C-alpha cells in the first residue's frame, strides 16, 4: 500500500509540473512568426499522415489474419453451429466491406480536401438526397441482418420435446462444474441449494421419486447425433456455460433455471482426427516443446503434450480462479455412452454409501 501511495504521489507531482509548464508557456509573449494557425505545410503533413494511417490500418488487418487466423475455432461440432457460423461470416463480410470503403473515403477526403491557399470549402445547408441515401442503405442492411439473426436465433432456441432430448443439468459453483443426468426415466429430480449437505453437493431432493436414478458426475459425456437439453443452475454468482466448439453459451443465474439445447455432430475422436485439429495440435505441441526446453534448463518439469478435448468453460469473470473453471466434455457413440452411464452410481446409491 505504501509503494502504491508513493507512486501515486510521484504521478501527481509530474502532472502538476506539466500543468505549470503549460501555464508558463501560455504567459510568454508570442513573436510575430509564432502562430497557432495551421500553415499550408502543416496541412500537407497531416494530409499525407492520414493516407499513411489508413494504409497502416489495412496492413495491420492483413498481418493479423495471416499471423493469427490459425487460432480461430475449427468447424462447428453441433447442428445449429453451422447456422451461427454462417451468420457470423455474413456479418463480418459486410462489416469489413463497409469498414474498408468508409475508412478509405474518410482518410482520402481528409487528404484531398486539406487546407490550401486560395481554396474555399463549399457549404451545403442540407442535401435531402444524400441524407436519404446514407440513411436508407444502413437501415436496409441492418434490418436484413437483424431479421436473419432472429430467424437463426428462433431455430436454435425452439426446443421440440417430441425429439426426446437427453436432459442434463449443468450446475455451476465457484469454481467448478457438475453435471446431473436424469437417469433411466430421463427426468431430473427437484433440487434446491438449501438441501446441499454432505455428498449431496447439488441439493437434490432425495424424497423426489424422479431423483432416485439421477447421476451426478464431474465429466460430461454426450452421445453423438442426439439432441441434448441442458438445464443450468448456479449456486452462488452469475456464471456462463460456454462450449465454444458447439457454438453454445448460456448464463447460469442464481435462483433460476436457464436452458439451451443442441445436437453434437462430431465425436471427440472425429474432431481429434480432423486435418485442421491435427495441424492445430501440432503447432501447440511445438510451442510446448520449446517452452519445456527452457523449463528443463531451469530445473523444472517438462510440459506434457497437448491432446484435444471439448471443454465446458465459464465465460463470466466469477472470481479469482475463474480461469480454471472448466469441465471435460466427451462426445461418443450411443453404445459408448450407454456403457459409461451403466458404470455410474445413481444418487440413491451415493446417498446410501
Helices and strands as residue ranges (DSSP letters): H 2-27, H 40-68, G 69-71, H 79-112, H 128-157, G 161-163, E 166-173, E 176-181, G 183-185, G 193-195, G 209-211, E 215-217, E 220-223, E 227-234, E 239-243, G 244-246, E 248-252, E 258-263, H 268-273, H 275-297, E 310-314, G 322-324, E 326-332, H 334-342, H 347-352
